[in-house]
Amino acid sequence: MLSFPVSSQEQTQSNSPPTQSGVTRKNSQRRLPQSGTEVKSSCSDQTIEILTTQLLRDLPNYANRVSQRARRLSRPTDVYSYMLVAGKPEFAPLPLNPGGYSSDVSKNNSSASEKVEQVFFTTLERLYVKRKAVQLQQFHWLFLTKTKSGWRLVTMYSQIGHYPANEPPTPPRESSNGVIAQAVNTWLGDCQAGSVRF
């Protein structure tokens, strides 16, 4: 059975945008960009480490919005989750066994020439079951690749464990269509559109 590296839990705080200092007031008129100047997203230029650190900072808000939309579109349920924090990522890749995880990665990666990056991270969630709260840890194995149009999700696996850890986590399951993967995809789209500040 595959065992995910357990990441340390830390809640990242959003940084306020930097302010410019030493601005000269000699000319009170704001300089506008020249016509024809192309404003590009910085998302594609980021390393996997910087990209993922920013992703995990924003992930709870994105995941909770996905979960809320799903509850509104489906019939009422007594079971729903709320993400509290996403943990510090780890980037040491695990070997992929032929015919196993590697086949899923190859199937979901349109170009064999594109390098696939592995990221491990942990989320802490509060699960509500009939108004009773249960805290769960999820351990995620995320595969990302950088294409000409930006970073994209290739596939994702997850394990569930209780918090505090008193039982072994569940076996890895493919979670590319789950709430967290949907949140990752939405964030990557916003990042490429220039909505995310680094």
DOKEVEX-235033 format. One line per field, with one value per residue: residue number from 1; x, y, z of N, C-alpha, C, CB in turn. Coordinates in Angstrom, 1 decimal, always signed. Glycine has a CB too. Example, Ala and Ser with C-alpha at 12.3 -4.5 7.8 and 13.67 -1.06 7.14 Angstrom:
BEGIN
pos = (1  2) $
n_c1 = (+13.2  +12.8) $
n_c2 = (-5.7  -2.2) $
n_c3 = (+7.8  +7.1) $
ca_c1 = (+12.3  +13.7) $
ca_c2 = (-4.5  -1.1) $
ca_c3 = (+7.8  +7.1) $
c_c1 = (+13.2  +12.9) $
c_c2 = (-3.3  +0.0) $
c_c3 = (+7.8  +7.9) $
cb_c1 = (+11.3  +14.1) $
cb_c2 = (-4.5  -0.6) $
cb_c3 = (+9.0  +5.7) $
END
This chain:
BEGIN
pos = (1  2  3  4  5  6  7  8  9  10  11  12  13  14  15  16  17  18  19  20  21  22  23  24  25  26  27  28  29  30  31  32  33  34  35  36  37  38  39  40  41  42  43  44  45  46  47  48  49  50  51  52  53  54  55  56  57  58  59  60  61  62  63  64  65  66  67  68  69  70  71  72  73  74  75  76  77  78  79  80  81  82  83  84  85  86  87  88  89  90  91  92  93  94  95  96  97  98  99  100  101  102  103  104  105  106  107  108  109  110  111  112  113  114  115  116  117  118  119  120  121  122  123  124  125  126  127  128  129  130  131  132  133  134  135  136  137  138  139  140  141  142  143  144  145  146  147  148  149  150  151  152  153  154  155  156  157  158  159  160  161  162  163  164  165  166  167  168  169  170  171  172  173  174  175  176  177  178  179  180  181  182  183  184  185  186  187  188  189  190  191  192  193  194  195  196  197  198) $
n_c1 = (+0.8  +0.5  +2.1  +1.5  +3.7  +3.5  +2.5  +3.5  +1.2  +0.2  -1.1  -1.4  -1.1  -2.7  -0.9  -0.7  -1.0  +2.0  +3.1  +4.0  +6.9  +8.5  +7.5  +7.6  +6.3  +6.4  +5.2  +1.9  +0.2  -1.0  +0.9  +0.0  -0.3  +1.4  -0.2  -0.9  +0.7  +1.1  -0.4  +0.6  -0.1  +1.4  +1.4  +2.3  +5.0  +5.9  +7.7  +7.2  +7.2  +6.7  +4.2  +2.6  +2.7  +1.3  -1.1  -2.0  -2.4  -4.7  -6.5  -8.4  -10.6  -11.4  -12.1  -14.2  -16.1  -16.7  -17.8  -20.1  -21.5  -22.1  -23.8  -26.0  -26.9  -27.6  -29.8  -31.0  -28.7  -27.4  -24.8  -21.8  -18.8  -16.2  -13.4  -10.6  -7.8  -5.0  -2.1  +1.6  +3.4  +5.0  +7.7  +9.2  +9.4  +7.6  +8.4  +6.9  +5.0  +5.1  +2.1  +0.5  +0.0  +1.4  +0.3  -2.2  -1.4  -0.1  -2.2  -3.8  -2.2  -1.7  +0.6  +3.5  +5.9  +5.7  +6.7  +5.8  +4.9  +5.1  +3.2  +2.8  +0.4  -1.4  -4.7  -6.9  -10.0  -13.4  -16.0  -19.4  -21.9  -25.1  -25.4  -23.4  -20.0  -17.0  -13.5  -11.3  -8.4  -7.0  -4.8  -3.1  -2.1  -0.9  -0.7  +0.8  +1.3  +3.2  +2.1  +1.9  -0.1  -0.2  -0.1  -1.6  -3.9  -3.1  -3.7  -5.0  -4.7  -6.1  -6.1  -7.9  -7.9  -8.4  -8.5  -7.4  -4.8  -5.8  -6.4  -5.4  -4.8  -7.1  -6.9  -5.2  -7.2  -8.5  -9.0  -9.6  -11.9  -13.1  -14.1  -11.8  -10.0  -11.5  -11.5  -8.7  -8.4  -10.1  -8.7  -6.3  -7.2  -8.0  -5.6  -4.1  -5.5  -4.7  -5.7  -4.5  -2.2  +1.3) $
n_c2 = (-1.2  +2.2  +4.8  +8.0  +10.8  +12.5  +15.7  +18.7  +20.5  +23.7  +26.9  +29.2  +32.6  +35.2  +37.5  +41.0  +43.2  +44.6  +47.9  +50.8  +52.7  +55.9  +57.3  +59.7  +63.0  +64.9  +64.9  +64.9  +63.4  +60.2  +57.6  +56.0  +52.7  +52.1  +52.0  +48.9  +47.5  +44.4  +42.8  +40.2  +37.1  +36.2  +33.6  +31.3  +31.6  +30.9  +28.8  +25.3  +25.1  +27.8  +28.3  +26.2  +26.8  +29.2  +28.4  +26.6  +28.4  +29.7  +27.7  +26.6  +28.6  +28.4  +25.6  +25.5  +27.1  +25.6  +23.3  +24.5  +25.3  +22.8  +21.7  +23.4  +22.8  +20.2  +17.8  +18.4  +17.5  +15.7  +15.5  +17.2  +19.0  +21.1  +23.0  +23.7  +24.3  +24.1  +22.1  +22.5  +22.0  +19.1  +18.0  +15.9  +13.4  +10.3  +7.0  +5.7  +2.9  +0.7  +0.3  +0.9  +3.7  +5.2  +4.6  +5.9  +8.5  +8.9  +8.5  +10.7  +12.8  +14.8  +15.2  +13.5  +14.6  +16.6  +17.6  +16.0  +17.1  +16.1  +16.7  +16.7  +17.2  +18.2  +18.4  +19.8  +19.1  +19.8  +17.7  +17.5  +15.6  +14.9  +17.2  +16.9  +17.4  +16.2  +15.9  +15.6  +14.5  +14.9  +13.3  +14.3  +13.5  +15.1  +15.7  +17.8  +19.6  +21.6  +23.5  +25.0  +26.7  +27.2  +26.1  +22.9  +20.5  +17.1  +14.5  +13.2  +11.8  +10.7  +10.2  +9.4  +10.3  +10.2  +13.0  +14.0  +11.7  +8.6  +6.3  +4.2  +5.7  +5.7  +3.5  +4.8  +6.7  +7.5  +10.9  +12.9  +14.2  +15.2  +17.5  +19.0  +18.7  +20.0  +22.6  +23.1  +23.2  +25.4  +27.4  +27.4  +28.2  +30.8  +31.8  +31.8  +33.6  +35.9  +36.7  +36.1  +37.1  +37.2) $
n_c3 = (+0.0  -0.8  +0.9  +2.0  +2.5  +5.5  +5.9  +7.7  +9.7  +9.0  +9.2  +6.6  +6.2  +4.5  +2.5  +2.6  -0.2  -1.6  -0.8  -2.6  -2.1  -1.7  -3.9  -6.4  -6.4  -8.2  -10.7  -10.9  -12.4  -13.2  -14.7  -17.6  -19.1  -22.2  -25.3  -26.8  -25.1  -23.6  -21.0  -19.0  -17.4  -14.3  -13.6  -15.1  -15.0  -12.5  -10.2  -9.3  -6.5  -5.5  -6.8  -5.6  -2.9  -2.8  -3.8  -1.8  +0.3  -0.6  -1.0  +1.0  +1.0  -1.7  -1.9  -0.1  -1.3  -3.6  -2.3  -1.1  -3.4  -4.5  -2.6  -2.8  -5.3  -5.1  -3.5  -0.1  +2.5  +5.3  +5.7  +5.3  +4.5  +5.7  +4.9  +6.9  +6.9  +4.8  +4.5  +4.7  +1.7  +0.2  -1.9  -2.8  -5.1  -5.5  -6.7  -9.6  -10.2  -13.0  -14.9  -12.8  -10.8  -12.7  -15.2  -15.0  -14.8  -17.3  -18.9  -18.4  -19.1  -21.8  -23.4  -23.7  -23.5  -21.6  -18.4  -15.4  -12.3  -8.9  -6.0  -2.5  +0.0  +3.0  +4.3  +6.7  +7.8  +8.7  +9.3  +9.1  +10.4  +10.6  +12.2  +14.0  +14.7  +13.2  +13.0  +10.3  +8.7  +5.5  +3.1  +0.4  -3.0  -5.5  -9.0  -11.2  -14.2  -16.5  -19.1  -22.4  -22.2  -19.5  -16.0  -15.2  -13.7  -13.6  -12.5  -9.4  -6.1  -3.0  +0.6  +3.6  +7.0  +10.5  +12.9  +16.0  +14.9  +15.2  +14.0  +11.2  +7.9  +5.1  +2.2  -0.7  -3.0  -6.2  -6.9  -8.6  -9.5  -7.3  -4.6  -3.7  -5.9  -7.9  -6.8  -7.0  -9.8  -10.4  -9.1  -10.5  -13.0  -12.4  -11.6  -14.0  -15.4  -14.2  -11.8  -9.4  -6.9  -6.6) $
ca_c1 = (+0.0  +1.2  +2.0  +1.9  +4.4  +2.6  +3.0  +3.2  +0.0  +0.5  -2.0  -0.8  -1.9  -2.6  -0.1  -1.3  -0.2  +3.1  +2.9  +5.2  +7.4  +9.4  +6.9  +7.8  +5.0  +6.7  +4.2  +0.7  -0.6  -0.7  +1.3  -0.8  +0.5  +1.3  -1.1  -0.3  +1.4  +0.4  -0.3  +0.6  -0.2  +2.7  +1.2  +3.1  +6.4  +6.2  +8.1  +6.2  +7.2  +6.0  +2.9  +1.9  +2.6  +0.2  -2.3  -2.5  -2.9  -6.1  -7.3  -9.7  -11.7  -11.9  -12.8  -15.5  -17.1  -17.1  -18.7  -21.3  -22.3  -22.6  -24.9  -27.2  -27.4  -28.1  -30.8  -30.4  -28.0  -27.0  -23.3  -21.0  -17.5  -15.7  -11.9  -10.0  -6.5  -4.2  -0.8  +2.8  +3.6  +6.3  +7.9  +10.1  +8.5  +7.6  +8.5  +5.6  +5.1  +4.4  +0.8  -0.2  -0.3  +2.0  -0.7  -3.2  -0.7  +0.1  -3.5  -4.4  -1.2  -1.8  +1.8  +4.5  +7.1  +5.5  +7.2  +4.8  +5.4  +4.3  +3.1  +2.0  +0.0  -2.4  -5.8  -7.7  -11.4  -14.5  -17.1  -20.7  -22.8  -26.3  -25.1  -22.2  -18.7  -15.9  -12.4  -10.6  -7.2  -6.8  -3.5  -3.3  -1.0  -1.3  +0.2  +0.7  +2.2  +3.2  +1.9  +2.1  -1.2  -0.1  -0.2  -2.8  -3.9  -3.1  -4.5  -4.9  -5.1  -6.3  -6.3  -8.6  -7.5  -9.0  -7.7  -6.0  -4.6  -5.9  -6.6  -4.6  -5.6  -7.7  -6.1  -5.4  -8.3  -8.4  -9.9  -9.5  -13.2  -13.6  -14.2  -10.5  -9.5  -12.2  -11.0  -7.4  -8.6  -10.6  -7.6  -5.3  -7.8  -7.9  -4.1  -3.6  -6.2  -4.1  -6.4  -3.8  -1.0  +2.4) $
ca_c2 = (+0.0  +3.4  +5.6  +9.4  +11.5  +13.3  +17.1  +19.4  +21.4  +25.1  +27.8  +30.3  +33.9  +36.0  +38.7  +42.2  +43.6  +45.5  +49.3  +51.4  +53.8  +56.8  +57.8  +61.1  +63.7  +66.0  +64.9  +64.3  +62.6  +58.8  +57.1  +54.9  +51.8  +52.5  +51.2  +47.7  +46.8  +43.2  +42.4  +38.8  +36.5  +35.6  +32.2  +30.4  +31.9  +30.5  +27.4  +24.5  +25.4  +29.0  +28.1  +25.4  +27.5  +30.2  +27.6  +26.1  +29.6  +30.1  +26.5  +26.5  +29.4  +27.8  +24.3  +25.7  +27.6  +24.4  +22.5  +25.2  +25.2  +21.4  +21.5  +24.2  +22.1  +18.8  +17.7  +18.6  +16.4  +15.9  +15.3  +18.1  +19.2  +22.5  +22.9  +24.6  +24.7  +23.2  +22.1  +22.8  +20.9  +18.4  +17.9  +14.7  +12.5  +8.9  +6.3  +5.3  +1.5  +0.5  -0.3  +1.4  +5.1  +5.8  +4.5  +7.0  +9.8  +8.9  +8.6  +12.1  +13.8  +14.7  +15.2  +12.7  +15.5  +17.5  +17.0  +16.0  +17.3  +15.5  +17.5  +16.1  +18.2  +17.7  +19.3  +19.5  +19.5  +19.5  +17.0  +17.6  +14.5  +15.1  +18.4  +16.5  +17.7  +15.3  +16.5  +14.7  +14.9  +14.2  +13.4  +14.4  +13.3  +15.9  +15.7  +19.0  +19.8  +23.0  +23.4  +26.3  +27.6  +27.3  +24.9  +22.2  +19.3  +15.9  +13.6  +13.4  +10.7  +11.2  +9.3  +10.0  +9.9  +11.0  +13.9  +13.5  +10.4  +7.4  +5.1  +4.3  +6.3  +4.8  +3.3  +5.9  +6.7  +8.6  +12.0  +14.0  +14.8  +15.6  +18.9  +19.6  +18.8  +21.1  +23.8  +23.3  +23.6  +26.7  +28.3  +27.4  +29.1  +32.2  +32.2  +32.0  +34.8  +37.0  +37.1  +35.7  +37.9  +36.4) $
ca_c3 = (+0.0  -0.9  +2.1  +1.7  +3.5  +6.3  +5.9  +8.9  +9.5  +9.3  +8.5  +6.0  +6.3  +3.2  +2.6  +2.0  -1.4  -1.2  -1.2  -3.2  -1.3  -2.4  -5.1  -6.6  -6.7  -9.2  -11.7  -10.2  -13.3  -13.2  -16.0  -18.1  -20.0  -23.6  -26.1  -27.3  -24.0  -23.2  -19.5  -18.9  -16.0  -13.8  -13.1  -15.8  -14.7  -11.2  -10.0  -8.6  -5.1  -5.3  -7.2  -4.7  -1.6  -3.0  -4.0  -0.5  +1.0  -1.0  -1.2  +1.9  +0.4  -3.0  -1.7  +0.6  -2.3  -4.4  -1.5  -1.0  -4.6  -4.7  -1.7  -3.3  -6.5  -4.8  -2.5  +1.2  +3.0  +6.7  +5.7  +4.5  +5.1  +5.7  +5.1  +7.9  +6.6  +3.9  +5.1  +4.0  +0.7  +0.1  -3.3  -3.1  -5.8  -5.3  -7.9  -10.1  -10.7  -14.3  -14.9  -11.6  -10.9  -13.9  -16.3  -14.9  -15.1  -18.7  -19.6  -18.2  -19.6  -23.2  -24.0  -23.0  -23.3  -20.5  -17.2  -14.4  -10.9  -7.8  -4.8  -1.4  +1.0  +3.9  +4.6  +7.9  +7.5  +9.7  +8.7  +9.9  +10.2  +11.5  +13.1  +14.8  +14.0  +13.2  +12.3  +9.4  +7.9  +4.2  +2.6  -1.1  -3.9  -6.6  -10.1  -12.0  -15.4  -17.0  -20.6  -23.1  -21.7  -18.0  -15.1  -15.1  -12.9  -14.4  -11.7  -7.9  -5.2  -1.6  +1.7  +4.7  +8.3  +11.6  +13.6  +15.9  +14.3  +16.1  +13.1  +9.9  +6.8  +4.2  +1.0  -1.7  -4.0  -7.3  -6.4  -9.6  -9.7  -6.0  -4.3  -3.7  -7.2  -8.5  -6.2  -7.6  -11.2  -10.4  -8.7  -11.6  -14.0  -11.9  -11.6  -15.3  -15.8  -13.6  -10.6  -8.2  -6.7  -6.0) $
c_c1 = (+0.9  +1.0  +2.4  +2.7  +3.4  +3.2  +2.7  +2.0  +0.5  -0.5  -1.3  -1.7  -1.7  -1.8  -0.8  -0.4  +0.8  +2.7  +4.2  +5.6  +8.3  +8.8  +7.1  +6.5  +5.2  +5.6  +3.0  -0.1  -0.1  -0.2  +0.5  +0.0  +0.3  +0.4  -0.3  +0.6  +0.6  +0.7  -0.4  +0.5  +1.1  +2.6  +2.2  +4.6  +6.8  +6.8  +7.0  +6.1  +6.4  +4.5  +2.0  +1.7  +1.4  -1.1  -2.9  -3.0  -4.4  -7.0  -8.5  -10.8  -12.3  -12.7  -14.1  -16.5  -17.6  -18.1  -20.1  -22.2  -22.9  -23.8  -26.2  -27.8  -28.0  -29.2  -30.2  -29.8  -27.6  -25.5  -22.7  -19.8  -17.1  -14.2  -11.4  -8.7  -5.9  -2.7  +0.4  +3.1  +4.9  +6.4  +8.8  +9.2  +8.7  +7.8  +7.2  +5.8  +4.4  +3.1  -0.1  -0.6  +0.3  +1.1  -1.7  -2.6  -0.5  -1.2  -4.1  -3.4  -1.2  -0.5  +2.9  +5.8  +7.0  +5.9  +6.0  +5.4  +4.5  +4.4  +2.3  +1.6  -1.2  -3.5  -6.5  -9.1  -12.3  -15.7  -18.3  -21.6  -23.9  -26.0  -24.0  -20.9  -17.7  -14.7  -11.6  -9.4  -7.3  -5.4  -3.6  -2.0  -1.4  -0.2  -0.2  +1.7  +2.1  +3.1  +2.1  +1.0  -1.2  -0.1  -1.5  -2.7  -3.9  -4.0  -4.3  -5.4  -5.2  -6.5  -7.0  -8.1  -8.2  -8.0  -8.2  -5.9  -4.7  -6.3  -5.8  -5.4  -6.1  -6.8  -6.3  -6.5  -8.1  -9.5  -9.9  -10.8  -13.8  -13.6  -12.8  -9.9  -10.2  -11.8  -9.6  -7.6  -9.2  -9.5  -6.6  -5.8  -7.7  -6.5  -3.7  -4.3  -5.6  -4.7  -5.6  -2.5  +0.1  +3.4) $
c_c2 = (+1.2  +4.2  +7.0  +9.9  +12.5  +14.7  +17.7  +20.4  +22.8  +26.0  +29.0  +31.5  +34.6  +37.2  +39.9  +42.7  +44.6  +46.9  +49.9  +52.6  +54.7  +57.2  +59.3  +61.8  +64.9  +66.1  +64.2  +63.4  +61.2  +58.4  +55.9  +54.0  +52.2  +51.5  +50.1  +47.0  +45.6  +42.9  +40.9  +38.3  +36.0  +34.2  +31.2  +30.5  +31.4  +29.0  +26.6  +24.8  +26.7  +28.9  +27.3  +26.1  +28.5  +29.5  +27.1  +27.2  +29.9  +28.9  +26.4  +27.3  +28.8  +26.5  +24.5  +26.2  +26.5  +23.6  +23.1  +25.1  +23.8  +21.2  +22.2  +23.4  +20.8  +18.9  +17.9  +17.3  +16.7  +15.7  +16.3  +18.5  +20.7  +22.5  +24.0  +25.2  +23.7  +23.3  +22.3  +21.6  +20.3  +18.0  +16.7  +13.7  +11.0  +8.2  +5.7  +3.9  +1.4  -0.2  +0.2  +2.8  +5.7  +5.7  +5.6  +8.3  +9.9  +9.1  +10.0  +13.2  +13.7  +14.7  +14.5  +13.6  +16.5  +16.9  +17.1  +16.1  +16.7  +16.5  +16.7  +17.2  +17.6  +18.8  +18.9  +20.0  +19.1  +18.9  +17.1  +16.4  +14.6  +16.1  +18.0  +16.7  +16.7  +15.9  +15.4  +15.3  +14.2  +14.4  +13.3  +14.2  +13.9  +15.9  +16.9  +19.0  +21.2  +22.9  +24.8  +27.2  +27.8  +26.0  +24.3  +20.9  +18.1  +14.8  +13.8  +12.2  +11.3  +10.0  +10.1  +9.4  +10.7  +11.9  +14.1  +12.1  +9.3  +6.1  +5.3  +5.0  +5.3  +4.5  +4.5  +5.7  +7.8  +9.6  +13.2  +14.7  +15.3  +17.1  +19.6  +19.8  +19.9  +22.4  +24.1  +23.8  +25.0  +27.7  +28.5  +28.3  +30.5  +32.7  +32.6  +33.3  +36.1  +37.5  +36.8  +36.5  +37.0  +37.4) $
c_c3 = (+0.0  +0.4  +1.7  +2.8  +4.2  +6.4  +7.3  +8.7  +9.9  +8.5  +8.0  +6.0  +5.0  +3.5  +2.0  +0.9  -1.0  -1.6  -1.7  -2.4  -2.2  -3.8  -5.3  -6.9  -7.6  -10.2  -11.1  -11.1  -13.3  -14.6  -16.4  -19.0  -21.4  -24.3  -26.8  -26.3  -23.6  -21.7  -19.4  -17.5  -15.6  -13.4  -13.8  -15.5  -13.4  -11.1  -9.3  -7.2  -4.8  -5.6  -6.1  -3.3  -1.7  -3.1  -2.6  +0.4  +0.7  -1.1  -0.3  +1.3  -0.8  -2.8  -1.0  -0.3  -3.2  -3.6  -1.3  -2.2  -4.8  -3.8  -2.2  -4.5  -6.3  -3.8  -1.1  +1.8  +4.4  +6.8  +4.8  +5.2  +4.9  +5.9  +6.0  +7.4  +5.7  +4.4  +4.1  +3.0  +0.8  -1.4  -3.7  -3.8  -5.4  -6.6  -8.3  -10.7  -12.1  -14.2  -13.7  -11.8  -12.2  -15.1  -16.2  -15.2  -16.6  -19.5  -19.6  -18.7  -21.1  -24.0  -23.2  -22.7  -22.2  -19.2  -16.2  -13.1  -9.9  -6.6  -3.7  -0.4  +1.8  +4.1  +5.9  +7.6  +8.7  +9.0  +9.6  +9.5  +11.2  +12.6  +14.1  +14.1  +14.2  +12.4  +11.5  +8.8  +6.5  +3.7  +1.1  -1.9  -5.2  -7.7  -11.0  -13.1  -15.9  -18.5  -21.1  -22.6  -20.2  -17.3  -15.2  -14.3  -13.9  -13.7  -10.2  -7.2  -3.8  -0.7  +2.8  +6.0  +9.3  +12.2  +15.0  +15.5  +15.3  +15.3  +11.8  +8.9  +5.9  +3.0  +0.1  -2.7  -5.0  -7.0  -7.4  -9.9  -8.4  -5.8  -4.3  -5.0  -8.0  -8.1  -6.8  -9.0  -11.3  -10.1  -9.8  -12.7  -13.6  -11.9  -13.0  -15.9  -15.2  -12.3  -9.3  -8.1  -6.1  -5.3) $
cb_c1 = (-1.0  +0.8  +2.8  +0.6  +5.6  +2.3  +2.4  +4.4  -1.1  +1.9  -3.2  -0.3  -1.5  -4.0  +1.3  -1.4  -1.1  +4.4  +2.4  +4.9  +8.2  +10.7  +5.4  +8.9  +4.4  +8.0  +4.7  -0.1  -0.6  -1.8  +2.8  -2.1  +0.1  +2.7  -1.8  +0.6  +1.7  +0.8  -1.4  +1.9  -1.3  +3.2  -0.2  +2.9  +6.7  +5.0  +9.4  +6.5  +8.6  +6.7  +2.8  +2.6  +3.9  +0.5  -2.1  -1.4  -2.0  -6.0  -6.5  -9.4  -11.2  -10.7  -11.9  -15.3  -16.4  -15.9  -18.0  -21.1  -21.4  -21.5  -24.6  -26.8  -26.3  -26.9  -31.6  -31.5  -26.8  -27.7  -23.0  -21.9  -16.4  -16.4  -11.3  -9.9  -5.6  -4.3  -0.6  +4.0  +3.4  +6.4  +8.5  +10.8  +8.8  +6.3  +9.5  +5.0  +4.5  +5.4  +0.9  +0.5  +0.4  +3.3  -1.3  -3.8  +0.6  +0.8  -4.5  -4.7  +0.2  -2.6  +2.3  +4.9  +7.4  +4.0  +8.4  +3.9  +5.5  +4.9  +2.5  +2.9  -0.5  -1.8  -6.8  -7.0  -11.9  -14.9  -16.7  -21.4  -22.0  -26.8  -26.3  -22.4  -18.2  -16.3  -11.4  -11.6  -5.9  -7.9  -2.6  -4.0  -0.6  -1.6  +0.0  +0.8  +1.9  +4.5  +0.5  +2.0  -2.6  -1.3  +0.2  -3.4  -5.1  -1.6  -4.2  -5.7  -4.1  -7.5  -5.0  -10.1  -6.0  -9.6  -7.6  -5.3  -3.2  -7.0  -8.1  -4.0  -4.7  -9.1  -6.4  -4.0  -9.7  -8.6  -9.6  -9.0  -14.2  -12.8  -14.8  -9.6  -9.6  -13.8  -10.9  -6.6  -9.6  -11.8  -6.9  -5.0  -9.2  -8.5  -3.3  -4.0  -7.7  -4.0  -7.7  -3.5  -1.3  +3.2) $
cb_c2 = (+0.0  +4.2  +5.1  +10.2  +12.3  +12.7  +17.9  +20.2  +21.0  +25.6  +28.2  +29.9  +34.7  +36.3  +38.4  +43.4  +44.1  +45.1  +50.1  +51.9  +53.3  +56.1  +57.3  +61.4  +64.2  +65.8  +64.1  +65.4  +63.1  +57.9  +56.8  +55.4  +50.4  +52.5  +52.0  +48.2  +47.7  +42.0  +43.1  +38.2  +35.4  +36.5  +31.8  +30.6  +33.4  +30.6  +27.4  +23.0  +25.5  +30.2  +27.3  +24.1  +28.3  +31.1  +26.3  +25.3  +30.8  +30.7  +25.3  +26.9  +30.8  +27.5  +23.4  +26.6  +28.7  +23.6  +22.3  +26.6  +25.6  +20.4  +22.0  +25.6  +22.0  +17.9  +16.4  +19.1  +15.9  +14.9  +13.8  +19.4  +18.3  +23.4  +23.0  +24.0  +24.9  +23.7  +20.7  +22.9  +21.5  +17.1  +19.1  +14.1  +12.6  +8.4  +5.1  +6.2  +0.5  -0.3  -1.8  +1.2  +5.8  +5.1  +3.1  +7.0  +9.9  +7.6  +7.6  +12.3  +13.5  +16.0  +16.6  +11.5  +16.3  +18.0  +17.8  +14.7  +18.9  +14.1  +18.9  +15.0  +19.5  +17.3  +19.4  +20.2  +18.7  +20.8  +15.5  +19.0  +13.1  +13.8  +18.8  +15.1  +19.1  +13.9  +17.2  +14.1  +14.5  +14.8  +12.2  +15.7  +11.8  +17.4  +14.4  +20.3  +18.7  +23.7  +22.9  +26.1  +27.0  +28.2  +25.2  +21.9  +19.3  +15.3  +12.1  +14.6  +9.6  +12.1  +8.6  +9.9  +9.9  +10.0  +15.2  +13.7  +10.3  +7.6  +5.0  +3.0  +7.3  +5.3  +2.0  +6.1  +6.7  +8.0  +12.4  +13.5  +13.9  +14.9  +19.1  +18.9  +17.4  +20.9  +23.8  +22.0  +22.6  +26.8  +27.8  +26.0  +28.6  +32.3  +31.1  +30.8  +34.7  +38.1  +36.4  +34.2  +39.1  +35.7) $
cb_c3 = (+1.2  -2.1  +3.2  +1.5  +2.9  +7.7  +4.8  +9.4  +10.5  +9.0  +9.5  +4.6  +7.5  +2.7  +2.0  +3.0  -2.5  -1.9  +0.1  -4.7  -0.1  -2.6  -5.2  -7.7  -5.4  -9.8  -13.0  -9.7  -14.8  -12.8  -15.9  -18.9  -19.8  -24.2  -27.2  -28.4  -22.8  -24.1  -18.7  -19.6  -16.0  -12.7  -13.3  -17.3  -14.8  -10.3  -9.1  -8.9  -4.6  -6.1  -8.5  -4.5  -1.3  -4.2  -4.9  +0.2  +0.8  -2.4  -1.0  +3.3  +0.2  -4.0  -0.8  +1.8  -3.1  -4.8  -0.1  -0.5  -5.8  -4.3  -0.2  -3.7  -7.5  -4.4  -2.6  +2.1  +2.2  +7.6  +5.3  +4.2  +4.5  +6.8  +3.7  +9.2  +7.9  +2.4  +5.7  +4.9  -0.7  +1.0  -3.9  -1.8  -7.3  -4.5  -7.8  -11.2  -9.7  -15.3  -14.8  -10.3  -9.7  -14.2  -16.3  -13.4  -14.4  -19.2  -19.0  -16.8  -19.0  -23.7  -24.4  -23.7  -24.6  -20.5  -16.6  -14.5  -10.7  -7.4  -5.1  -0.7  +0.3  +5.3  +3.5  +9.2  +6.2  +10.6  +8.3  +9.7  +10.4  +12.1  +13.8  +15.4  +14.4  +12.7  +13.2  +8.3  +8.6  +3.1  +3.2  -1.4  -4.1  -6.2  -11.0  -11.1  -16.5  -16.6  -20.9  -24.6  -22.1  -17.5  -13.7  -16.5  -12.0  -14.5  -12.1  -7.5  -5.3  -1.5  +2.2  +4.5  +8.5  +12.7  +12.8  +17.3  +13.5  +17.1  +12.7  +9.5  +6.1  +3.6  +0.3  -2.5  -3.3  -8.7  -5.0  -10.9  -10.4  -4.9  -2.9  -2.7  -7.9  -8.3  -4.7  -7.5  -11.8  -9.4  -7.4  -12.1  -14.2  -10.5  -11.0  -16.2  -15.5  -14.5  -10.5  -8.2  -5.9  -7.1) $
END
